Amino acid sequence: MRSMLTPVMVWCKRGLGCRRVHSRSFCLAATTVVEAAAGPGALGKERVGVRRTGDGRVRSFEEIPHTGRSGWLNLLKFWREDRFRHLHKHMEKSFKELGPIYREHVGTQNTVNILLPADVSELFRSEGLHPQRMTLTAWATHREVRNHSKGVFLKNGEEWRADRLLLNKEVMMASAVRRFLPLLDEVATDFCRMLKARVEREGRSHGGKCSLTIDPSPDLFRFALEASCHVIYGERIGLFSASPSLESQKFIWAVERMLTTTLPLLFLPPRLLLRIGAPQWTQHAKAWDHIFSHAEARIQKGYQRLSCKAPGSIASAQGPYPGVLGQLMEKGQLSMDLIKANLTELMAGGVDTTAVPLQFALFELGRNPDVQEKLRQQVREAWAVAAGDVQKVLQGAPLLKGTVKEILRLYPVGITVQRYPVRDIVIQNYHIPAGTAVQACLYPMGRSAEVFPDPLRFDPGRWGGSREEGGGFRSLAFGFGSRQCVGRRIAENEMQLVLMHILLNFHLTVPCSDDLETTYTLILQPRIPPKITLHKL
Ligand code: HEM
């Protein structure tokens, strides 16, 4: 049986003054030795990498191999060696050096890295309804930021869960996808029309065919923002026009700044940062200010527009789809403050996360012409039989979905997925106390030959059919369970639709097919955006 190893990183915040994130009822369970298998592909008792003591004893947390006991010394090393920006590579290297489990103490964070899929399945199955996020909003849940952001950020716990279930109906369920798919398709169609016009205008002609080499990243960011605004606020904001608004461009910059300034802040005590007035913090706070004011303005505008409609008619079955804002307003189950909080979060989380993987996707398709041609063929066939029904096209071209999964395997936007176990668990035969933050390390997993055969090969076909069976935890790019990415369906469809239109309109090549150097700034991105040549078909 092939081994299914999954890297996991644990961040222990015990004793560091952090609040407990699990409910008492979930803390009562005693130590649980994890033997659950992730599925037919899991390793069971013969799992590779499980550390066993001769006497079968579960080892203590302190016995986990580590990269150095002093968090402050390690932090210094991180800074000196610029490891924050290469965290994904650092993890990969550390797994190689220290084996499938190790601890890492950096600044205020005490970390452990582990490889074992059964443990991952245990983590996610036992996510005791109160896992706290550690990424964007984890920082924002610090008291200071909560005050700064007028207290509108989402909560944890049951209250969070109830709100999330209401939001899921508008963004995650199949009925919601059917409603917003035409909006995404409209934006993707317009985006390609704009690209075509640009290639015709600025491109060079060879044998009657035009081509143009571009850095597509600014256009992809605008595409992602336009698509988000259309779905979330039901509003087009004209980003493909000759003079897109400066306000929107500022929003894109603000999200980028917020992301790049978050990472170092996570490793330092917020009070210290505030006291010394660290520039990182000031820039971070300013970026959030901008994100909030942008969302506030859009929500206000949408509110006025939608309030003019007769009660009960905003989200009528017959009328045009008013966007997530309209749906939530019409249903009236969430307070206006919560609607604002949710939509601000959707906006902050919805632009870079799709624009960046799309850069990687165009690059990989460009440097893998056979894969590109196969995908285009499938899209064309699906297009021909779907008679304009985009949902049917997507269903008829499963390689599109495979492409998105494959890109996120090789270039996971979030290089980890985190959980705080709500009860003590055993991972790799080591005891992990409840309240420890646990991260599945997606980047090393996606590139592990033990999880994916020929891991560096770009092969969207690997995600179809029976080969995927038993590998449910191989595809964790959007997280898992009740706390999984709430924008997942928007992102998946948005990316598939734009790739579909691009493939129908252009043949892609790359001027340089060398591997892309990547950098980590809370999301994984190319150090230098790749250039893509668009050949008009
Ligand atoms: C390829 C694109 C994307 C990827 C790979 C991605 C990945 C993730 C991951 C891994 C999480 C944490 C999930 C977990 O802990 O289980 C997350 C959370 C989140 N994502 Fe995404 N995301 C993407 C696109 C989007 C989009 C388009 C939006 C908004 C429209 C969005 C909004 C959010 C929000 C609001 C959360 C926090 C959810 C919560 O904790 O309640 N994401 N995302």
Residues whose N, C-alpha, C, O or C-beta is under 5 A from the ligand:
A	BS01	HEM	R133 E345 L346 G349 G350 T353 T354 P357 V413 G414 T416 V417 Q418 L476 A477 F478 G479 F480 R483 Q484 C485 V486 G487 R488 I490 A491
